[in-house]
Amino acid sequence: MLEVKIHDAVLAAAAEEGMDAFVEAIVDAILDAIDGELTATTMSQLNADQITLLAYKILRDEVMEGGFVQLIHNGYGAFIYKNPFGKAMREWGVVGLAQLISRSHKFFTKYHEQIEREMTDEEFMAMFEKCPEFDDFDDEFVVSEEEWTNMVACYLDDHLDNFVTIVE
């Protein structure tokens, strides 16, 4: 396994800034350790918790910017839906997100091929109308994101050794 290091001062400053900064600092440390490239090779160097955290970050960024349709179109649907991400969220105590992933999975299965294909910006924007089932999931995510990120931050804090090695 790859040792992911973070300076104590960086982590302390992030923790003082708040949950988003704390999560971001740990994500950044993991990304720095893999040179910012999440590939099959770099994933094999990370543990399940580190991969799950990166998946959460990708999910959060994509859905907050453009919803589940964007997440799937940008190629991350399989990463979330075809891996044990939902199970991991449940184990981390983020049960609401695990349930959302479970409930939306059938729509990923139904639409992913259509959403993942190459398309123009206009065709992409039309996907939101062609796949309205994702609207409620997008809304639920946006409403709950702060709470879920806080729960992720608490899990990180309680299991810090699973994610990073603190250095001076």
DRENVEX-810268 format. One record per residue (C-alpha): residue in three letters; x, y, z. Coordinates in steps of 0.5 Angstrom, whole numbers, padded with zeros to 4 digits, always signed. Example, Ala and Ser with C-alpha at 12.3 -4.5 7.8 and 13.67 -1.06 7.14 Angstrom:
DRENVEX-810268
ala+0025-0009+0016
ser+0027-0002+0014
This chain:
DRENVEX-810268
met+0000+0000+0000
leu+0002+0007-0002
glu+0004+0011+0005
val-0001+0018+0004
lys+0003+0023+0008
ile+0000+0030+0011
his+0003+0035+0015
asp+0000+0036+0022
ala+0000+0043+0021
val-0004+0043+0014
leu-0009+0038+0018
ala-0010+0042+0024
ala-0011+0048+0020
ala-0016+0045+0015
ala-0020+0042+0021
glu-0020+0049+0024
glu-0023+0052+0018
gly-0029+0047+0018
met-0031+0040+0015
asp-0031+0041+0008
ala-0023+0044+0009
phe-0022+0038+0013
val-0025+0033+0008
glu-0021+0037+0002
ala-0014+0036+0006
ile-0015+0029+0006
val-0017+0028-0001
asp-0011+0033-0003
ala-0006+0029+0001
ile-0009+0022-0003
leu-0009+0025-0010
asp-0002+0028-0009
ala+0001+0021-0007
ile-0002+0018-0013
asp+0000+0024-0018
gly-0007+0026-0018
glu-0009+0020-0023
leu-0014+0015-0021
thr-0013+0009-0025
ala-0013+0002-0024
thr-0006+0002-0022
thr-0006+0008-0017
met-0013+0005-0014
ser-0009-0002-0013
gln-0004+0002-0009
leu-0010+0005-0004
asn-0014+0002+0001
ala-0022+0001+0001
asp-0023+0007+0005
gln-0018+0012+0001
ile-0022+0010-0006
thr-0029+0011-0002
leu-0027+0018+0000
leu-0024+0019-0007
ala-0031+0016-0010
tyr-0035+0021-0005
lys-0031+0027-0007
ile-0032+0025-0015
leu-0040+0024-0013
arg-0040+0030-0009
asp-0037+0035-0014
glu-0041+0032-0020
val-0048+0032-0017
met-0047+0039-0014
glu-0045+0042-0021
gly-0049+0038-0026
gly-0053+0032-0022
phe-0053+0025-0023
val-0054+0026-0031
gln-0047+0029-0031
leu-0044+0024-0026
ile-0046+0019-0031
his-0044+0022-0037
asn-0037+0024-0035
gly-0036+0017-0034
tyr-0036+0016-0026
gly-0043+0012-0026
ala-0040+0005-0026
phe-0035+0008-0021
ile-0041+0009-0016
tyr-0046+0004-0018
lys-0042-0002-0020
asn-0037-0002-0014
pro-0039-0003-0006
phe-0039+0005-0005
gly-0046+0005-0003
lys-0045-0001+0002
ala-0038+0003+0004
met-0043+0009+0006
arg-0047+0005+0010
glu-0041+0002+0014
trp-0039+0010+0015
gly-0046+0011+0018
val-0048+0016+0012
val-0054+0011+0011
gly-0058+0017+0007
leu-0053+0017+0002
ala-0053+0009+0001
gln-0060+0009+0001
leu-0060+0014-0005
ile-0055+0010-0009
ser-0059+0004-0008
arg-0066+0008-0010
ser-0062+0011-0016
his-0059+0005-0018
lys-0064+0002-0023
phe-0064+0009-0027
phe-0057+0008-0028
thr-0058+0002-0030
lys-0064+0004-0035
tyr-0060+0010-0038
his-0053+0010-0037
glu-0051+0007-0044
gln-0056+0013-0047
ile-0052+0018-0042
glu-0045+0016-0043
arg-0045+0016-0051
glu-0041+0022-0054
met-0046+0028-0055
thr-0046+0035-0057
asp-0047+0040-0051
glu-0054+0041-0054
glu-0056+0033-0053
phe-0053+0033-0046
met-0057+0038-0044
ala-0063+0035-0047
met-0061+0029-0043
phe-0064+0032-0036
glu-0071+0032-0040
lys-0070+0025-0042
cys-0068+0022-0035
pro-0073+0026-0031
glu-0072+0021-0025
phe-0066+0023-0023
asp-0069+0030-0021
asp-0071+0028-0014
phe-0064+0025-0013
asp-0061+0031-0015
asp-0065+0035-0010
glu-0064+0030-0005
phe-0057+0030-0005
val-0056+0038-0005
val-0061+0038+0001
ser-0057+0033+0005
glu-0050+0034+0002
glu-0048+0038+0008
glu-0050+0033+0013
trp-0047+0028+0009
thr-0040+0031+0008
asn-0040+0032+0016
met-0041+0025+0017
val-0036+0023+0012
ala-0031+0028+0016
cys-0033+0025+0023
tyr-0031+0018+0020
leu-0025+0021+0017
asp-0023+0024+0024
asp-0025+0017+0028
his-0021+0013+0023
leu-0015+0018+0021
asp-0010+0012+0020
asn-0014+0009+0015
phe-0013+0015+0010
val-0006+0018+0012
thr+0000+0018+0016
ile+0001+0025+0020
val+0008+0028+0019
glu+0011+0034+0023
